[in-house]
Amino acid sequence: MRNSQQEADGVVAEVVFPNTVPPFFPSFVQMRKILSENAAKLYDFDLAALAKLAAVHGATVAELATPLQRLPDDPNDALRRGAGAAVA
């Protein structure tokens, strides 16, 4: 069961067994909340002021939607743990 208020805040998870739905594939709207709006709200960032920097240095929607094809040359522990069979 999903809580609509949590979902509106970018918290998306189904935790009621047996209805848990892995893997987690967030939509673009959810990704925007997770990667920018929630942090901006928490730390009082001005997203409009940061938009120019994000356009130059930020990841594109296509980049975020594309799974890793391989691990970087020096992956951190989180990447190694999460890679499993998904990345060769």
N, CA, C and O atoms as a DFTB+ gen file, in Angstrom:
352 C
 N C O
     1  1       0.844      -1.166       0.000
     2  2       0.000       0.000       0.000
     3  2       0.892       1.232       0.000
     4  3       1.891       1.277       0.718
     5  1       0.543       2.213      -0.786
     6  2       1.345       3.429      -0.860
     7  2       0.662       4.562      -0.116
     8  3      -0.562       4.689      -0.135
     9  1       1.449       5.360       0.522
    10  2       0.947       6.546       1.202
    11  2       1.092       7.706       0.235
    12  3       2.212       8.074      -0.119
    13  1      -0.018       8.291      -0.201
    14  2       0.032       9.326      -1.237
    15  2       0.829      10.549      -0.803
    16  3       1.486      11.169      -1.639
    17  1       0.794      10.918       0.479
    18  2       1.570      12.077       0.924
    19  2       3.066      11.779       0.852
    20  3       3.840      12.632       0.416
    21  1       3.484      10.586       1.271
    22  2       4.897      10.229       1.165
    23  2       5.305      10.196      -0.300
    24  3       6.389      10.661      -0.652
    25  1       4.457       9.656      -1.150
    26  2       4.772       9.590      -2.567
    27  2       4.907      11.003      -3.134
    28  3       5.796      11.259      -3.946
    29  1       4.043      11.911      -2.719
    30  2       4.123      13.296      -3.171
    31  2       5.424      13.948      -2.720
    32  3       5.930      14.847      -3.392
    33  1       5.971      13.506      -1.590
    34  2       7.231      14.035      -1.077
    35  2       8.449      13.330      -1.657
    36  3       9.578      13.648      -1.284
    37  1       8.243      12.387      -2.556
    38  2       9.360      11.693      -3.177
    39  2       9.775      10.427      -2.466
    40  3      10.779       9.820      -2.837
    41  1       9.030      10.006      -1.450
    42  2       9.321       8.761      -0.756
    43  2       8.466       7.693      -1.413
    44  3       7.245       7.682      -1.257
    45  1       9.105       6.797      -2.144
    46  2       8.342       5.800      -2.879
    47  2       8.858       4.415      -2.524
    48  3       9.993       4.057      -2.840
    49  1       8.029       3.665      -1.881
    50  2       8.391       2.289      -1.540
    51  2       7.129       1.523      -1.217
    52  3       6.197       2.050      -0.609
    53  1       7.114       0.307      -1.622
    54  2       6.027      -0.571      -1.237
    55  2       6.601      -1.586      -0.280
    56  3       7.516      -2.331      -0.633
    57  1       6.074      -1.623       0.925
    58  2       6.684      -2.436       1.958
    59  2       5.729      -3.444       2.581
    60  3       6.059      -4.056       3.597
    61  1       4.563      -3.624       1.998
    62  2       3.589      -4.552       2.557
    63  2       3.742      -5.899       1.842
    64  3       3.362      -6.044       0.680
    65  1       4.302      -6.877       2.553
    66  2       4.484      -8.207       1.984
    67  2       3.117      -8.841       1.756
    68  3       2.281      -8.710       2.650
    69  1       2.816      -9.490       0.693
    70  2       3.708      -9.874      -0.410
    71  2       3.643      -8.918      -1.588
    72  3       4.013      -9.285      -2.703
    73  1       3.184      -7.716      -1.359
    74  2       2.989      -6.782      -2.461
    75  2       4.187      -5.888      -2.732
    76  3       4.049      -4.884      -3.431
    77  1       5.340      -6.216      -2.210
    78  2       6.549      -5.449      -2.472
    79  2       6.925      -5.617      -3.935
    80  3       6.909      -6.723      -4.475
    81  1       7.263      -4.505      -4.561
    82  2       7.532      -4.546      -5.996
    83  2       8.967      -4.124      -6.273
    84  3       9.221      -2.934      -6.461
    85  1       9.920      -5.065      -6.305
    86  2      11.268      -4.719      -6.740
    87  2      11.375      -4.945      -8.240
    88  3      10.526      -5.663      -8.768
    89  1      12.298      -4.422      -8.943
    90  2      13.214      -3.401      -8.463
    91  2      12.575      -2.020      -8.527
    92  3      11.499      -1.851      -9.100
    93  1      13.238      -1.041      -7.939
    94  2      12.740       0.327      -7.850
    95  2      13.125       1.082      -9.116
    96  3      14.305       1.346      -9.347
    97  1      12.146       1.426      -9.927
    98  2      12.379       2.204     -11.141
    99  2      11.588       3.501     -11.038
   100  3      10.429       3.551     -11.451
   101  1      12.194       4.547     -10.493
   102  2      11.459       5.792     -10.310
   103  2      11.174       6.498     -11.631
   104  3      11.952       6.393     -12.580
   105  1      10.073       7.206     -11.685
   106  2       9.740       8.007     -12.857
   107  2      10.592       9.268     -12.847
   108  3      11.301       9.536     -11.876
   109  1      10.524      10.043     -13.926
   110  2      11.281      11.291     -13.986
   111  2      10.856      12.236     -12.866
   112  3      11.700      12.881     -12.243
   113  1       9.559      12.320     -12.609
   114  2       9.057      13.204     -11.552
   115  2       9.615      12.766     -10.204
   116  3      10.021      13.605      -9.400
   117  1       9.640      11.461      -9.949
   118  2      10.195      10.950      -8.690
   119  2      11.693      11.213      -8.617
   120  3      12.208      11.582      -7.561
   121  1      12.392      11.028      -9.724
   122  2      13.839      11.287      -9.747
   123  2      14.125      12.753      -9.439
   124  3      15.047      13.062      -8.684
   125  1      13.336      13.656     -10.021
   126  2      13.536      15.080      -9.763
   127  2      13.362      15.378      -8.274
   128  3      14.137      16.141      -7.696
   129  1      12.358      14.783      -7.663
   130  2      12.146      14.998      -6.228
   131  2      13.310      14.431      -5.424
   132  3      13.834      15.093      -4.529
   133  1      13.711      13.206      -5.746
   134  2      14.778      12.533      -5.007
   135  2      16.106      13.281      -5.146
   136  3      16.825      13.458      -4.162
   137  1      16.430      13.716      -6.354
   138  2      17.756      14.276      -6.612
   139  2      17.867      15.784      -6.445
   140  3      18.978      16.308      -6.363
   141  1      16.745      16.493      -6.391
   142  2      16.883      17.943      -6.264
   143  2      15.884      18.567      -5.305
   144  3      16.287      19.244      -4.359
   145  1      14.613      18.362      -5.519
   146  2      13.619      19.100      -4.753
   147  2      13.649      18.802      -3.256
   148  3      13.507      19.717      -2.445
   149  1      13.830      17.545      -2.881
   150  2      13.884      17.217      -1.449
   151  2      15.095      17.856      -0.782
   152  3      14.979      18.413       0.310
   153  1      16.253      17.780      -1.426
   154  2      17.463      18.398      -0.863
   155  2      17.318      19.917      -0.824
   156  3      17.725      20.555       0.147
   157  1      16.747      20.492      -1.866
   158  2      16.564      21.945      -1.907
   159  2      15.655      22.405      -0.774
   160  3      15.905      23.433      -0.144
   161  1      14.615      21.648      -0.525
   162  2      13.691      21.985       0.558
   163  2      14.394      21.856       1.922
   164  3      14.265      22.733       2.776
   165  1      15.124      20.774       2.113
   166  2      15.805      20.529       3.373
   167  2      16.867      21.586       3.671
   168  3      16.944      22.095       4.790
   169  1      17.682      21.914       2.673
   170  2      18.805      22.828       2.877
   171  2      18.521      24.261       2.420
   172  3      19.416      25.106       2.425
   173  1      17.281      24.530       2.028
   174  2      16.856      25.858       1.591
   175  2      17.682      26.357       0.400
   176  3      18.104      27.513       0.369
   177  1      17.907      25.473      -0.576
   178  2      18.598      25.847      -1.804
   179  2      17.639      26.584      -2.726
   180  3      16.434      26.333      -2.702
   181  1      18.161      27.480      -3.527
   182  2      17.394      28.191      -4.535
   183  2      17.590      27.443      -5.861
   184  3      18.606      27.628      -6.530
   185  1      16.630      26.608      -6.237
   186  2      16.770      25.797      -7.451
   187  2      16.867      26.648      -8.707
   188  3      17.566      26.282      -9.652
   189  1      16.179      27.769      -8.725
   190  2      16.259      28.645      -9.900
   191  2      17.681      29.173     -10.078
   192  3      18.179      29.259     -11.200
   193  1      18.325      29.523      -8.981
   194  2      19.698      30.024      -9.054
   195  2      20.676      28.931      -9.466
   196  3      21.693      29.213     -10.099
   197  1      20.375      27.694      -9.113
   198  2      21.264      26.576      -9.440
   199  2      21.008      25.976     -10.832
   200  3      21.782      25.139     -11.297
   201  1      19.936      26.399     -11.488
   202  2      19.551      25.806     -12.774
   203  2      20.635      25.952     -13.842
   204  3      20.863      25.020     -14.613
   205  1      21.308      27.108     -13.903
   206  2      22.355      27.310     -14.913
   207  2      23.524      26.353     -14.688
   208  3      24.053      25.780     -15.640
   209  1      23.923      26.184     -13.437
   210  2      25.010      25.243     -13.136
   211  2      24.597      23.814     -13.458
   212  3      25.388      23.036     -13.992
   213  1      23.367      23.474     -13.136
   214  2      22.871      22.123     -13.401
   215  2      22.838      21.844     -14.904
   216  3      23.122      20.728     -15.339
   217  1      22.492      22.854     -15.689
   218  2      22.451      22.671     -17.142
   219  2      23.829      22.358     -17.709
   220  3      23.953      21.632     -18.695
   221  1      24.863      22.908     -17.081
   222  2      26.237      22.688     -17.550
   223  2      26.847      21.423     -16.961
   224  3      27.492      20.652     -17.671
   225  1      26.642      21.208     -15.660
   226  2      27.356      20.148     -14.949
   227  2      26.497      18.963     -14.534
   228  3      27.034      17.918     -14.168
   229  1      25.192      19.098     -14.581
   230  2      24.308      18.042     -14.093
   231  2      24.102      16.929     -15.100
   232  3      24.349      17.090     -16.296
   233  1      23.648      15.807     -14.594
   234  2      23.325      14.676     -15.466
   235  2      22.035      14.960     -16.219
   236  3      21.143      15.630     -15.700
   237  1      21.937      14.452     -17.434
   238  2      20.709      14.608     -18.211
   239  2      19.707      13.539     -17.795
   240  3      20.060      12.562     -17.136
   241  1      18.466      13.736     -18.184
   242  2      17.427      12.740     -17.902
   243  2      17.807      11.415     -18.540
   244  3      17.634      10.361     -17.927
   245  1      18.319      11.452     -19.755
   246  2      18.725      10.222     -20.447
   247  2      19.855       9.514     -19.709
   248  3      19.859       8.286     -19.620
   249  1      20.813      10.272     -19.178
   250  2      21.918       9.666     -18.428
   251  2      21.411       8.994     -17.155
   252  3      21.869       7.910     -16.794
   253  1      20.470       9.638     -16.480
   254  2      19.924       9.050     -15.257
   255  2      19.087       7.812     -15.544
   256  3      19.012       6.900     -14.721
   257  1      18.465       7.784     -16.707
   258  2      17.601       6.662     -17.055
   259  2      18.373       5.467     -17.604
   260  3      17.817       4.376     -17.728
   261  1      19.650       5.661     -17.935
   262  2      20.460       4.596     -18.521
   263  2      21.236       3.861     -17.443
   264  3      22.059       4.470     -16.760
   265  1      20.996       2.562     -17.273
   266  2      21.749       1.801     -16.274
   267  2      23.243       1.748     -16.626
   268  3      23.621       1.857     -17.792
   269  1      24.068       1.581     -15.612
   270  2      25.503       1.420     -15.858
   271  2      25.745       0.203     -16.726
   272  3      25.142      -0.849     -16.512
   273  1      26.619       0.339     -17.696
   274  2      26.993      -0.784     -18.537
   275  2      28.199      -1.521     -17.951
   276  3      28.386      -2.717     -18.178
   277  1      29.004      -0.786     -17.199
   278  2      30.156      -1.370     -16.512
   279  2      30.494      -0.479     -15.331
   280  3      30.119       0.693     -15.298
   281  1      31.194      -1.031     -14.379
   282  2      31.621      -0.255     -13.226
   283  2      32.762       0.681     -13.620
   284  3      33.533       0.361     -14.526
   285  1      32.882       1.826     -12.957
   286  2      34.033       2.696     -13.206
   287  2      35.323       1.965     -12.838
   288  3      35.289       0.925     -12.181
   289  1      36.448       2.514     -13.261
   290  2      37.739       1.876     -12.990
   291  2      38.004       1.699     -11.496
   292  3      38.614       0.707     -11.098
   293  1      37.566       2.626     -10.673
   294  2      37.802       2.554      -9.234
   295  2      36.466       2.721      -8.489
   296  3      36.236       3.757      -7.865
   297  1      35.582       1.704      -8.549
   298  2      34.252       1.856      -7.946
   299  2      34.313       1.868      -6.421
   300  3      35.163       1.218      -5.812
   301  1      33.397       2.619      -5.822
   302  2      33.321       2.608      -4.359
   303  2      32.566       1.356      -3.896
   304  3      32.023       0.614      -4.715
   305  1      32.537       1.133      -2.596
   306  2      31.911      -0.074      -2.050
   307  2      30.435      -0.176      -2.405
   308  3      29.940      -1.267      -2.690
   309  1      29.721       0.957      -2.390
   310  2      28.290       0.939      -2.700
   311  2      28.052       0.463      -4.131
   312  3      27.128      -0.313      -4.377
   313  1      28.861       0.909      -5.060
   314  2      28.707       0.454      -6.441
   315  2      29.031      -1.033      -6.569
   316  3      28.341      -1.769      -7.274
   317  1      30.084      -1.467      -5.883
   318  2      30.444      -2.894      -5.949
   319  2      29.339      -3.770      -5.366
   320  3      28.998      -4.806      -5.937
   321  1      28.777      -3.351      -4.222
   322  2      27.692      -4.133      -3.596
   323  2      26.454      -4.149      -4.467
   324  3      25.803      -5.184      -4.604
   325  1      26.119      -3.006      -5.060
   326  2      24.883      -2.904      -5.828
   327  2      24.983      -3.472      -7.216
   328  3      23.961      -3.710      -7.861
   329  1      26.182      -3.696      -7.689
   330  2      26.356      -4.143      -9.077
   331  2      25.766      -5.535      -9.293
   332  3      25.018      -5.749     -10.246
   333  1      26.093      -6.466      -8.428
   334  2      25.579      -7.821      -8.581
   335  2      25.735      -8.315     -10.001
   336  3      26.806      -8.191     -10.595
   337  1      24.680      -8.869     -10.541
   338  2      24.687      -9.379     -11.913
   339  2      24.299      -8.300     -12.911
   340  3      24.348      -8.534     -14.118
   341  1      23.909      -7.104     -12.424
   342  2      23.411      -6.069     -13.314
   343  2      24.516      -5.444     -14.162
   344  3      24.259      -5.003     -15.283
   345  1      25.739      -5.401     -13.642
   346  2      26.845      -4.774     -14.350
   347  2      27.980      -5.775     -14.449
   348  3      28.376      -6.395     -13.462
   349  1      28.487      -5.916     -15.639
   350  2      29.599      -6.870     -15.847
   351  2      30.907      -6.288     -15.404
   352  3      31.942      -6.947     -15.505
